[in-house]
Amino acid sequence: MCMHTPRCPTADSADREAAAAVASHPEQGWSLLCNGVLVFEDTGELLPDGRVLSPHRPLTVTA
């Protein structure tokens, strides 16, 4: 699916969020990555196989 060089991480990779955005709708709070992952502004994700990953924002702020 990915035509970038180097290739973007797959949807199953731990670094899947590093894939390039192919569609972005910040007014709606989501972006579609070239690996098929939908990333939401609350850091939740919808994977191409239908799995949902809950938001994973850090709970503490470090200074």
C-alpha positions as a printed Julia matrix, in Angstrom:
63×3 Matrix{Float64}:
   0.0    0.0    0.0
   2.82   2.45   0.89
   4.7    4.01  -2.01
   7.07   6.1    0.15
  10.82   5.6    0.32
  11.71   4.39   2.86
   8.48   2.48   3.32
   6.2    3.56   6.15
   5.65   1.21   9.1
   2.81  -1.27   8.74
  -0.39  -1.05  10.77
   0.89  -3.91  12.95
   4.19  -2.18  13.79
   4.75  -0.56  17.16
   5.7    2.66  15.34
   2.61   2.65  13.07
   1.9    6.33  13.89
   5.09   7.32  12.04
   3.45   6.55   8.68
   2.73   9.46   6.35
  -0.71  11.08   6.46
  -2.64  10.73   3.2
  -5.74  12.58   4.4
  -6.07  14.99   7.28
  -9.21  16.53   8.72
  -8.15  18.48  11.82
 -11.56  20.15  11.99
 -13.02  16.67  12.55
 -10.1   15.46  14.67
  -8.67  12.62  12.55
  -6.03  11.71  10.0
  -5.69   8.68   7.71
  -2.19   7.27   7.44
  -0.86   5.46   4.37
  -0.8    2.18   6.31
  -4.6    2.38   6.72
  -4.62   3.51  10.35
  -7.03   6.25  11.4
  -5.44   8.4   14.1
  -7.65  10.63  16.22
  -6.61  13.83  17.97
  -7.24  12.23  21.37
  -4.49   9.69  20.39
  -6.97   6.85  19.85
  -6.59   4.72  16.73
  -8.71   2.57  14.45
  -6.68  -0.14  12.73
  -7.51  -1.46   9.24
  -8.68  -4.8   10.67
 -11.28  -3.02  12.83
  -9.4   -3.13  16.14
  -9.72  -0.02  18.28
  -6.81   1.3   20.34
  -7.84   3.51  23.24
  -6.28   6.95  23.64
  -2.78   6.72  25.07
  -1.87  10.21  26.19
   0.71  10.42  28.95
  -0.92  10.75  32.36
   1.76  13.03  33.79
   3.59  16.03  32.45
   7.32  16.19  32.93
   9.16  19.46  33.04
